[in-house]
Amino acid sequence: MATSSEDQHVPAADIGAGGKRRSFREELDERHYTAVDEHWAGGVPAQYGVAPRVRIGNSKWFNLLWLIPIGLVLLIIGIAIAKGIRELPAVEDFIHRYPGTSELPDNAPVGFPAWLGWQHFLNLFLMIFIIRSGVTIIADHPRFYWTRHSTPSKDWFRIQKPVPTDPLYTAKQDSITLPDGVGLPGRRHSIGLARWWHLGVDTLWLLNGIIFYILIFTTGQWMRLVPLSWDVIPHSISVAIQYLSLDWPAEEGWVNYNGLQLIAYFITVFIAAPAALITGLGMSPALSTRFRAISSVFSIQVARSLHFLVLCWFVMFIVVHVTLVLTTGALRNLNHMYASQDTDSWVGFWIFAASMVVVIVGWVAATPFTYRHPRVVQKVGFALIGPAQRLFEHIDSKPGQYTEKDISPYFWHNGKYPETEEYKRLEEGNFTDYKLDIGGLVENPVKLDLDQLRALSYHEQITQHFCIQGWSGVAKWGGVSMQTILDIVKPKPEAKWVIFYSFALGPEGGLYYDAQPIEQMSYKLTMLAYDMNGEPVSFGHGAPLRLRNEVQLGFKLVKWIKGIEFVEDFSEIGGGLGGYNNDHEFFGYRQSI
């Protein structure tokens, strides 16, 4: 390994006074984008997926739309069977012994307090935005896997066609469009805005949930939501027979839930809701690479798949819950939830109707508002989730979690490939004329060719890539630690950010670039990679040089690096928001979760 002393490196003579390198900045797009219109993201065209499919075996796929007629047939068969066995003496005796409800403790509360009605409405209102934005996030990588490798032939669920054979097919090309009334928003590859909705509203939903937990345990309402006896199982079987036979059990929700209701509420409140939080955090690069004992088993793709299944549970629960509320005594049930009274008056209905007006207005207005005022969505979203992101991004990752046996057989390509004459000329010459230009607020601005970079102390790491779209992959990266670069150029005390410039242009013109906090340049897993899996980094993965910073999502790990600039603040660079995706597609410069 060669020494990294300063006198071996050629200063960059064309860096001006004060260490400022103007030419990179002049190649950036400095326009300020404040709306999503037909030209947004380079005018990415709409592309629609396919009906949901689940893998059966190694190569067969089952279209889930078949569950509709199959479910209808099974329901009819179930009703016929239930009606038939309902007349049997043994079944009649069973239903008599287990009518549907377990005994509650004597001190269990009766009825629904007013705060529970507000909690119910807020949960519904917030969940609408969480589910819709979550569906948009799914649409950005419409496939699910059970291993961290995200190999196209190994997905277990997809709403997209099979991956084409084109070796340079990108994950962005794989994204799909949703109807605006379904997704939030519906535009293809609008994941940046969808995440602000999803993560921002999540914080409100979690706050509401914490208040809910506190109140149910301090008021005793938890006793109505937790099975306190194993007889809930035979009671549930009895209720299922009664429902299927169309001779429904008496509705006694004001006093006590029946067995099926109790199990459904328990799963929703005490299993699904916490699982939504845990699996969401399981997809964070900062947390996953820090707490590797957990993430080694509970990988990002396991977390993502379980997160999706939790979403399916919530959707199913809402549909069944609303159906039963309206078919088992609508006025009384609505009074329970919205008026805190056990009567058949119309008070609860009118409060429910008013709440539905709010819900419908929110549903209809959310996507158009997002298109017209994306910066407002971004600012409010960051105000809500920003504190958590700032906390997580300071968690330094640990090296050594993966070995060569963990390397993924497939690693998705992504991004807009470089097409400039400058890059093509360097590529044709095998990058022999390439020089990494490093300047800005440093004591020793330099230009380093690939031979000089390779002569520096070699740094190697096997790490997992976390794409904001949801796919992941493990690779072995070889190159130069950013700490080595810091030692060479000696950043000045006022340097707070490091700007990485790419040879590639963004979809709307101007160089792709990204800002990284300077303290993360000293992290053990932050490096400039010129090797990938023992070979020079390929064109599709960022040749000749790309950034790795394992506490950040993939869009921040600039490929095809052209130059590096140390700055005090990024507000005067490009659109001034800390990166091309931030300037153009409303991402955030802090994206550790």
C-alpha positions as CSV (number, residue, x, y, z in Angstrom):
1,M,0.0,0.0,0.0
2,A,1.4,3.4,-1.0
3,T,1.8,6.3,1.3
4,S,-0.7,9.2,1.1
5,S,1.7,12.1,1.6
6,E,0.7,15.4,0.0
7,D,3.7,15.7,-2.2
8,Q,2.6,12.8,-4.4
9,H,-0.6,14.6,-5.5
10,V,-0.8,17.2,-8.2
11,P,-2.6,20.4,-7.0
12,A,-5.6,21.4,-9.1
13,A,-4.2,24.5,-10.7
14,D,-7.6,25.7,-12.1
15,I,-9.1,26.0,-8.7
16,G,-9.5,29.7,-8.0
17,A,-8.9,31.9,-5.0
18,G,-10.4,30.7,-1.8
19,G,-10.5,27.1,-3.1
20,K,-13.8,27.6,-5.1
21,R,-14.2,25.6,-8.2
22,R,-16.8,27.4,-10.2
23,S,-17.1,25.2,-13.3
24,F,-19.0,22.3,-11.6
25,R,-21.6,24.8,-10.2
26,E,-22.0,26.4,-13.6
27,E,-23.0,23.0,-15.0
28,L,-25.9,22.6,-12.5
29,D,-29.5,23.4,-13.0
30,E,-30.2,26.4,-10.7
31,R,-34.0,26.7,-11.4
32,H,-36.4,26.5,-8.4
33,Y,-39.1,24.0,-8.9
34,T,-42.3,24.6,-7.1
35,A,-44.9,22.4,-8.8
36,V,-45.4,19.0,-10.3
37,D,-46.5,19.5,-14.0
38,E,-46.1,17.6,-17.3
39,H,-42.4,18.4,-17.4
40,W,-41.7,17.2,-13.9
41,A,-38.9,14.6,-13.6
42,G,-38.1,15.0,-17.2
43,G,-41.6,14.3,-18.3
44,V,-41.4,10.7,-17.2
45,P,-44.3,8.9,-19.1
46,A,-47.0,7.0,-17.4
47,Q,-46.5,3.3,-17.1
48,Y,-49.1,0.9,-15.7
49,G,-48.5,-2.4,-14.0
50,V,-50.4,-5.6,-13.9
51,A,-52.9,-7.2,-11.5
52,P,-51.4,-8.3,-8.2
53,R,-49.6,-11.7,-8.5
54,V,-48.2,-14.1,-6.0
55,R,-45.5,-16.6,-6.9
56,I,-46.5,-20.3,-6.7
57,G,-43.4,-22.5,-6.6
58,N,-40.4,-21.5,-8.7
59,S,-42.0,-20.0,-11.8
60,K,-45.8,-20.0,-11.6
61,W,-47.7,-16.9,-10.8
62,F,-51.2,-16.7,-9.4
63,N,-53.4,-13.6,-10.3
64,L,-54.9,-12.5,-7.0
65,L,-58.0,-11.1,-8.9
66,W,-59.1,-14.8,-9.0
67,L,-59.6,-14.5,-5.3
68,I,-62.8,-12.5,-5.9
69,P,-64.8,-15.3,-7.7
70,I,-63.0,-18.0,-5.6
71,G,-63.9,-16.1,-2.4
72,L,-67.5,-15.7,-3.5
73,V,-67.8,-19.4,-4.2
74,L,-66.2,-20.3,-0.9
75,L,-68.6,-17.8,0.9
76,I,-71.6,-19.4,-0.7
77,I,-70.3,-22.9,0.2
78,G,-69.6,-21.7,3.7
79,I,-73.1,-20.3,4.1
80,A,-74.6,-23.5,2.9
81,I,-72.5,-25.6,5.3
82,A,-73.2,-23.3,8.3
83,K,-76.9,-23.3,7.6
84,G,-76.8,-27.1,7.4
85,I,-74.9,-27.8,10.6
86,R,-76.7,-25.0,12.5
87,E,-79.6,-27.4,12.8
88,L,-77.5,-30.3,14.3
89,P,-78.2,-30.8,18.1
90,A,-74.5,-30.8,18.9
91,V,-73.9,-27.5,17.1
92,E,-77.0,-26.0,18.8
93,D,-75.6,-27.1,22.2
94,F,-72.2,-25.7,21.3
95,I,-73.7,-22.3,20.4
96,H,-75.8,-22.3,23.5
97,R,-72.7,-22.9,25.7
98,Y,-70.6,-20.4,23.8
99,P,-72.9,-17.7,22.4
100,G,-70.1,-15.4,21.4
101,T,-68.9,-13.3,24.3
102,S,-66.5,-14.1,27.1
103,E,-67.0,-12.9,30.6
104,L,-65.4,-9.6,31.5
105,P,-64.1,-8.6,35.0
106,D,-66.6,-6.9,37.3
107,N,-64.6,-3.6,37.1
108,A,-64.6,-3.6,33.3
109,P,-66.0,-0.3,31.9
110,V,-69.3,-0.2,30.0
111,G,-69.8,2.0,26.9
112,F,-67.5,4.2,24.9
113,P,-66.1,7.5,26.3
114,A,-66.1,10.6,24.0
115,W,-62.3,10.5,23.6
116,L,-62.6,7.1,22.0
117,G,-64.8,8.5,19.3
118,W,-62.2,11.2,18.6
119,Q,-59.5,8.5,18.5
120,H,-61.5,6.5,16.1
121,F,-62.0,9.4,13.7
122,L,-58.3,10.5,13.8
123,N,-57.2,6.9,13.2
124,L,-59.4,6.7,10.2
125,F,-58.5,10.1,8.8
126,L,-54.7,9.6,9.2
127,M,-54.8,6.0,8.0
128,I,-56.2,7.2,4.6
129,F,-53.1,9.2,3.9
130,I,-50.8,6.6,5.2
131,I,-52.3,3.8,3.1
132,R,-52.5,5.9,-0.1
133,S,-48.9,7.2,0.2
134,G,-47.8,3.7,1.1
135,V,-49.3,2.4,-2.1
136,T,-47.4,5.0,-4.1
137,I,-44.2,4.0,-2.4
138,I,-44.9,0.3,-3.3
139,A,-45.5,1.4,-6.9
140,D,-41.9,2.8,-7.1
141,H,-40.6,-0.7,-6.8
142,P,-43.6,-2.9,-7.3
143,R,-42.1,-6.2,-6.2
144,F,-41.5,-7.9,-2.8
145,Y,-38.8,-10.3,-1.7
146,W,-38.0,-12.4,1.3
147,T,-34.2,-12.1,1.0
148,R,-32.1,-8.9,1.1
149,H,-30.8,-9.6,-2.5
150,S,-33.9,-8.4,-4.4
151,T,-33.2,-10.8,-7.3
152,P,-35.9,-10.3,-10.0
153,S,-36.5,-14.0,-10.4
154,K,-37.0,-14.4,-6.6
155,D,-39.8,-11.9,-5.9
156,W,-42.8,-13.5,-4.2
157,F,-45.3,-10.7,-5.1
158,R,-45.4,-8.2,-7.9
159,I,-47.7,-5.8,-9.6
160,Q,-45.4,-5.3,-12.6
161,K,-44.4,-7.4,-15.6
162,P,-41.3,-9.7,-15.4
163,V,-38.0,-7.8,-15.5
164,P,-36.8,-7.5,-19.1
165,T,-33.5,-9.0,-20.2
166,D,-31.9,-5.6,-20.9
167,P,-28.8,-5.7,-18.6
168,L,-29.0,-1.9,-18.1
169,Y,-32.7,-1.9,-17.1
170,T,-33.1,0.4,-14.1
171,A,-35.3,0.3,-11.0
172,K,-36.6,3.7,-12.0
173,Q,-37.8,2.2,-15.3
174,D,-39.6,-0.5,-13.3
175,S,-41.8,2.0,-11.4
176,I,-45.5,2.3,-12.3
177,T,-48.2,4.9,-12.3
178,L,-51.3,4.9,-10.1
179,P,-54.6,6.7,-10.5
180,D,-54.5,10.0,-8.6
181,G,-57.4,9.0,-6.5
182,V,-55.6,5.9,-5.3
183,G,-52.0,6.9,-4.9
184,L,-50.8,9.9,-3.0
185,P,-49.6,11.2,-5.3
186,G,-50.3,9.0,-8.3
187,R,-47.6,10.2,-10.7
188,R,-44.9,7.7,-11.6
189,H,-41.7,7.9,-9.5
190,S,-43.2,10.5,-7.1
191,I,-41.8,8.6,-4.1
192,G,-40.1,11.7,-2.7
193,L,-43.5,13.4,-2.1
194,A,-45.2,10.1,-1.1
195,R,-42.6,9.6,1.6
196,W,-43.2,13.0,3.1
197,W,-46.9,12.2,3.3
198,H,-46.2,8.7,4.7
199,L,-43.5,9.4,7.2
200,G,-45.0,12.8,8.3
201,V,-48.5,11.5,8.9
202,D,-47.0,8.4,10.5
203,T,-45.6,10.6,13.3
204,L,-49.1,12.0,13.9
205,W,-50.6,8.5,13.8
206,L,-47.9,7.3,16.3
207,L,-48.6,10.2,18.6
208,N,-52.3,9.5,18.4
209,G,-51.5,5.8,19.2
210,I,-49.5,6.7,22.2
211,I,-52.3,8.8,23.6
212,F,-54.7,5.9,22.8
213,Y,-52.5,3.4,24.7
214,I,-52.3,5.7,27.7
215,L,-56.0,6.3,27.8
216,I,-57.1,2.6,27.4
217,F,-54.8,1.5,30.2
218,T,-55.7,4.3,32.6
219,T,-59.4,4.0,32.0
220,G,-59.6,0.2,31.9
221,Q,-60.8,0.1,28.3
222,W,-58.0,-2.4,27.6
223,M,-60.0,-5.1,29.2
224,R,-62.5,-4.9,26.3
225,L,-59.7,-5.3,23.8
226,V,-57.5,-8.1,25.3
227,P,-58.7,-11.8,25.4
228,L,-58.6,-12.6,29.1
229,S,-59.6,-16.3,28.7
230,W,-59.0,-19.1,26.3
231,D,-62.7,-19.5,25.8
232,V,-62.4,-16.7,23.3
233,I,-61.6,-19.4,20.8
234,P,-64.8,-21.5,21.0
235,H,-66.8,-18.2,21.3
236,S,-65.1,-17.1,18.0
237,I,-66.0,-20.4,16.3
238,S,-69.5,-20.0,17.5
239,V,-69.7,-16.4,16.2
240,A,-68.3,-17.5,12.8
241,I,-71.0,-20.2,12.5
242,Q,-73.7,-17.7,13.4
243,Y,-72.4,-15.1,10.9
244,L,-72.1,-17.7,8.1
245,S,-75.6,-19.1,8.8
246,L,-77.0,-15.5,8.4
247,D,-78.6,-15.9,11.8
248,W,-76.2,-13.3,13.3
249,P,-75.3,-13.1,17.0
250,A,-76.8,-10.3,19.1
251,E,-74.8,-7.1,18.9
252,E,-73.6,-6.2,22.4
253,G,-70.6,-4.0,21.6
254,W,-71.6,-1.4,24.1
255,V,-71.0,-3.9,26.9
256,N,-68.7,-6.5,25.4
257,Y,-67.3,-7.5,22.0
258,N,-67.9,-11.0,20.6
259,G,-65.0,-13.4,20.2
260,L,-64.2,-12.5,16.5
261,Q,-64.4,-8.8,17.2
262,L,-62.2,-9.2,20.2
263,I,-59.5,-11.1,18.3
264,A,-59.7,-8.7,15.4
265,Y,-59.3,-5.6,17.6
266,F,-56.6,-7.2,19.6
267,I,-54.5,-8.0,16.5
268,T,-55.1,-4.5,15.1
269,V,-54.3,-2.6,18.3
270,F,-51.6,-4.7,19.9
271,I,-49.9,-6.6,17.0
272,A,-50.5,-4.9,13.7
273,A,-49.9,-1.3,14.9
274,P,-46.6,-2.0,16.7
275,A,-45.6,-4.2,13.7
276,A,-46.1,-1.3,11.4
277,L,-43.6,0.8,13.4
278,I,-41.1,-2.0,13.9
279,T,-41.1,-3.1,10.2
280,G,-40.9,0.5,9.1
281,L,-37.8,1.1,11.2
282,G,-36.4,-2.2,9.8
283,M,-36.1,-0.5,6.4
284,S,-33.8,2.3,7.7
285,P,-30.2,2.0,6.4
286,A,-28.9,3.8,9.5
287,L,-30.6,1.4,12.0
288,S,-30.1,-1.7,9.9
289,T,-26.4,-1.3,9.5
290,R,-26.0,-0.4,13.2
291,F,-28.1,-3.0,14.9
292,R,-26.8,-5.9,12.8
293,A,-27.7,-8.7,15.2
294,I,-31.4,-7.8,14.4
295,S,-31.0,-6.9,10.8
296,S,-29.0,-10.1,10.0
297,V,-32.3,-12.0,10.5
298,F,-34.8,-9.3,10.1
299,S,-33.5,-8.0,6.8
300,I,-34.9,-4.9,4.9
301,Q,-36.8,-7.2,2.5
302,V,-38.4,-9.2,5.3
303,A,-39.3,-5.9,7.0
304,R,-40.7,-4.5,3.7
305,S,-42.7,-7.6,3.0
306,L,-44.1,-7.8,6.5
307,H,-44.9,-4.0,6.4
308,F,-46.9,-4.7,3.2
309,L,-48.8,-7.6,4.9
310,V,-49.6,-5.2,7.8
311,L,-51.0,-2.8,5.2
312,C,-53.1,-5.6,3.8
313,W,-54.4,-6.4,7.3
314,F,-55.4,-2.8,7.9
315,V,-57.2,-2.6,4.6
316,M,-59.0,-5.8,5.2
317,F,-59.9,-4.8,8.8
318,I,-61.3,-1.5,7.6
319,V,-63.5,-3.1,4.9
320,V,-64.9,-5.8,7.1
321,H,-65.3,-3.5,10.1
322,V,-67.2,-0.9,8.1
323,T,-69.4,-3.6,6.5
324,L,-70.4,-5.1,9.8
325,V,-71.0,-1.7,11.4
326,L,-73.5,-0.8,8.7
327,T,-75.2,-4.3,8.6
328,T,-75.5,-5.1,12.3
329,G,-77.5,-2.1,13.4
330,A,-76.0,1.0,11.8
331,L,-77.7,3.7,13.9
332,R,-76.9,2.0,17.2
333,N,-73.3,1.2,16.2
334,L,-72.7,4.8,14.9
335,N,-74.1,6.2,18.2
336,H,-71.6,3.9,20.1
337,M,-68.6,5.3,18.1
338,Y,-69.6,8.9,17.5
339,A,-72.1,9.9,20.1
340,S,-71.0,7.8,23.1
341,Q,-74.6,6.6,23.7
342,D,-76.4,3.3,23.4
343,T,-79.5,4.4,21.5
344,D,-81.1,4.3,18.1
345,S,-81.2,8.0,17.6
346,W,-79.8,9.8,14.5
347,V,-77.1,11.8,16.5
348,G,-74.3,9.4,15.8
349,F,-75.3,9.1,12.1
350,W,-75.1,12.9,11.6
351,I,-71.7,13.2,13.4
352,F,-70.5,10.3,11.2
353,A,-71.8,12.0,8.1
354,A,-70.0,15.2,9.0
355,S,-66.8,13.3,9.7
356,M,-67.1,11.5,6.3
357,V,-67.4,15.0,4.6
358,V,-64.0,15.8,6.2
359,V,-62.6,12.5,5.1
360,I,-63.8,12.8,1.5
361,V,-62.6,16.4,1.2
362,G,-59.2,15.3,2.5
363,W,-59.1,12.3,0.1
364,V,-60.1,14.3,-3.0
365,A,-57.9,17.4,-2.3
366,A,-54.7,15.6,-1.2
367,T,-53.2,14.7,-4.6
368,P,-54.1,18.0,-6.4
369,F,-52.7,20.0,-3.4
370,T,-49.5,17.9,-3.6
371,Y,-49.1,18.7,-7.3
372,R,-49.7,22.4,-6.8
373,H,-47.7,22.9,-3.5
374,P,-45.1,20.1,-3.3
375,R,-42.7,22.3,-1.3
376,V,-45.4,22.8,1.4
377,V,-45.8,19.0,1.6
378,Q,-42.0,18.7,1.8
379,K,-41.7,21.3,4.5
380,V,-44.5,20.0,6.7
381,G,-43.3,16.4,6.2
382,F,-39.8,17.3,7.2
383,A,-41.1,19.3,10.2
384,L,-42.8,16.2,11.4
385,I,-40.2,13.5,10.6
386,G,-37.1,15.6,10.6
387,P,-36.1,15.2,14.2
388,A,-36.1,11.4,13.9
389,Q,-34.1,11.6,10.7
390,R,-31.5,13.9,12.3
391,L,-31.2,11.5,15.2
392,F,-30.7,8.4,13.0
393,E,-28.2,10.0,10.6
394,H,-25.7,10.4,13.4
395,I,-25.6,6.6,14.1
396,D,-22.3,5.4,12.7
397,S,-22.6,2.0,11.0
398,K,-20.5,-1.0,12.0
399,P,-18.3,-2.8,9.5
400,G,-18.1,-6.5,9.1
401,Q,-21.7,-7.6,9.0
402,Y,-21.5,-9.4,5.7
403,T,-19.0,-11.8,4.1
404,E,-18.5,-12.8,0.5
405,K,-21.1,-15.5,0.7
406,D,-23.7,-12.8,1.3
407,I,-23.0,-10.9,-2.0
408,S,-26.1,-10.6,-4.0
409,P,-26.3,-12.5,-7.3
410,Y,-28.1,-9.4,-8.8
411,F,-27.6,-5.8,-8.1
412,W,-30.2,-3.4,-9.6
413,H,-29.0,-0.6,-11.9
414,N,-30.5,2.8,-11.3
415,G,-30.3,6.5,-12.3
416,K,-30.0,8.3,-15.5
417,Y,-26.8,7.1,-17.3
418,P,-24.2,9.7,-18.3
419,E,-24.4,10.6,-22.0
420,T,-22.1,13.6,-22.4
421,E,-19.2,13.6,-24.9
422,E,-16.8,14.2,-22.0
423,Y,-17.9,11.0,-20.3
424,K,-18.0,8.9,-23.5
425,R,-14.5,10.0,-24.4
426,L,-13.1,9.0,-21.0
427,E,-15.0,5.7,-21.1
428,E,-13.6,4.9,-24.6
429,G,-10.1,5.5,-23.2
430,N,-10.7,3.2,-20.2
431,F,-10.6,6.3,-18.0
432,T,-6.9,6.7,-18.4
433,D,-7.4,10.5,-18.7
434,Y,-9.8,10.6,-15.8
435,K,-9.0,12.9,-12.9
436,L,-11.0,13.3,-9.7
437,D,-11.1,17.1,-9.0
438,I,-11.3,17.9,-5.3
439,G,-11.5,21.5,-4.1
440,G,-13.5,24.0,-2.3
441,L,-12.8,24.9,1.4
442,V,-9.7,22.7,1.7
443,E,-6.0,23.5,2.4
444,N,-4.8,21.2,-0.4
445,P,-7.0,21.1,-3.5
446,V,-5.9,18.2,-5.8
447,K,-6.6,16.3,-8.9
448,L,-6.2,12.5,-8.6
449,D,-6.2,10.1,-11.5
450,L,-7.2,6.5,-11.1
451,D,-3.6,5.3,-10.7
452,Q,-3.1,7.8,-7.9
453,L,-6.4,6.7,-6.3
454,R,-5.4,3.1,-6.5
455,A,-2.0,3.9,-4.9
456,L,-3.7,5.1,-1.8
457,S,-4.4,2.9,1.2
458,Y,-7.0,0.3,0.0
459,H,-10.3,0.2,1.7
460,E,-12.7,-2.7,1.3
461,Q,-16.2,-3.3,2.7
462,I,-19.1,-5.7,2.1
463,T,-22.3,-3.7,2.7
464,Q,-25.9,-3.6,1.9
465,H,-27.4,-1.0,-0.4
466,F,-30.7,0.6,0.5
467,C,-32.5,2.2,-2.4
468,I,-35.2,4.7,-1.5
469,Q,-37.5,2.7,-3.9
470,G,-37.3,-0.3,-1.7
471,W,-34.9,-2.7,-3.3
472,S,-31.6,-3.8,-1.7
473,G,-28.5,-5.7,-2.5
474,V,-25.2,-6.7,-0.9
475,A,-21.9,-6.0,-2.7
476,K,-18.1,-5.9,-2.0
477,W,-16.8,-2.4,-2.6
478,G,-13.1,-1.6,-2.9
479,G,-11.5,1.8,-3.1
480,V,-10.5,4.7,-0.9
481,S,-11.9,5.6,2.5
482,M,-13.2,9.2,2.6
483,Q,-11.1,9.6,5.7
484,T,-8.0,9.1,3.6
485,I,-9.3,11.9,1.2
486,L,-9.9,14.2,4.2
487,D,-6.3,13.5,5.4
488,I,-5.0,14.6,1.9
489,V,-7.0,17.7,1.2
490,K,-7.3,18.9,4.8
491,P,-10.8,20.6,4.9
492,K,-10.9,24.0,6.5
493,P,-12.8,24.5,9.8
494,E,-15.6,26.3,8.0
495,A,-16.3,23.3,5.7
496,K,-19.5,21.7,6.8
497,W,-20.8,19.9,3.7
498,V,-19.2,17.9,0.9
499,I,-20.7,18.1,-2.6
500,F,-20.3,15.2,-5.0
501,Y,-20.7,16.0,-8.7
502,S,-21.6,13.4,-11.3
503,F,-20.8,13.1,-15.0
504,A,-24.5,12.2,-15.4
505,L,-27.2,14.8,-16.1
506,G,-30.4,14.7,-14.2
507,P,-33.7,14.1,-16.0
508,E,-34.4,17.9,-16.3
509,G,-30.8,18.9,-17.2
510,G,-27.8,19.9,-15.2
511,L,-25.3,17.7,-13.5
512,Y,-26.6,15.3,-10.9
513,Y,-25.1,16.2,-7.5
514,D,-25.6,15.6,-3.8
515,A,-24.6,17.2,-0.5
516,Q,-23.3,15.1,2.4
517,P,-22.5,16.3,5.9
518,I,-18.8,16.4,6.5
519,E,-19.0,14.5,9.8
520,Q,-20.2,11.4,7.8
521,M,-17.1,11.5,5.7
522,S,-15.2,10.1,8.7
523,Y,-17.6,7.2,9.2
524,K,-16.0,3.8,8.8
525,L,-18.3,2.8,5.9
526,T,-18.0,6.0,3.8
527,M,-15.7,5.6,0.8
528,L,-15.1,6.2,-2.9
529,A,-15.4,2.9,-4.7
530,Y,-13.6,2.0,-7.9
531,D,-14.0,-1.8,-7.5
532,M,-17.2,-3.8,-7.1
533,N,-17.1,-7.5,-6.2
534,G,-13.4,-7.7,-7.2
535,E,-13.8,-6.0,-10.6
536,P,-13.7,-2.4,-11.6
537,V,-17.0,-0.7,-11.1
538,S,-19.1,-1.2,-14.2
539,F,-20.6,1.5,-16.3
540,G,-24.1,0.7,-15.0
541,H,-23.0,0.9,-11.4
542,G,-21.0,4.2,-11.6
543,A,-17.6,3.8,-13.4
544,P,-15.1,4.9,-12.8
545,L,-15.8,6.1,-9.2
546,R,-18.9,6.2,-7.0
547,L,-19.7,7.1,-3.4
548,R,-20.6,4.7,-0.7
549,N,-22.1,6.1,2.6
550,E,-24.0,3.3,4.3
551,V,-26.1,5.4,6.6
552,Q,-27.8,7.0,3.6
553,L,-30.3,5.8,1.0
554,G,-29.1,4.9,-2.4
555,F,-30.1,8.1,-4.3
556,K,-27.5,10.0,-2.3
557,L,-24.6,7.7,-3.2
558,V,-23.5,9.6,-6.3
559,K,-22.3,7.5,-9.2
560,W,-19.9,8.5,-12.1
561,I,-18.2,11.0,-9.8
562,K,-16.7,14.0,-11.6
563,G,-15.6,16.1,-8.7
564,I,-15.9,16.9,-5.0
565,E,-16.2,20.3,-3.4
566,F,-16.1,21.2,0.3
567,V,-18.4,24.0,1.2
568,E,-19.8,25.8,4.2
569,D,-23.4,25.7,3.0
570,F,-25.2,24.1,0.1
571,S,-27.8,26.9,-0.4
572,E,-26.0,28.5,-3.3
573,I,-25.3,25.2,-5.1
574,G,-27.8,24.1,-7.8
575,G,-31.3,24.7,-6.6
576,G,-30.0,25.2,-3.1
577,L,-31.7,22.3,-1.4
578,G,-28.8,19.8,-1.0
579,G,-29.0,17.6,-4.1
580,Y,-30.5,17.1,-7.5
581,N,-33.4,14.9,-6.2
582,N,-34.1,17.5,-3.5
583,D,-34.1,20.4,-6.0
584,H,-36.2,18.6,-8.7
585,E,-38.2,15.8,-7.2
586,F,-38.7,17.1,-3.6
587,F,-36.6,14.5,-1.8
588,G,-34.8,15.5,1.4
589,Y,-31.1,16.0,2.0
590,R,-31.6,14.0,5.2
591,Q,-32.9,10.6,4.4
592,S,-31.5,8.2,6.9
593,I,-34.9,6.4,7.3
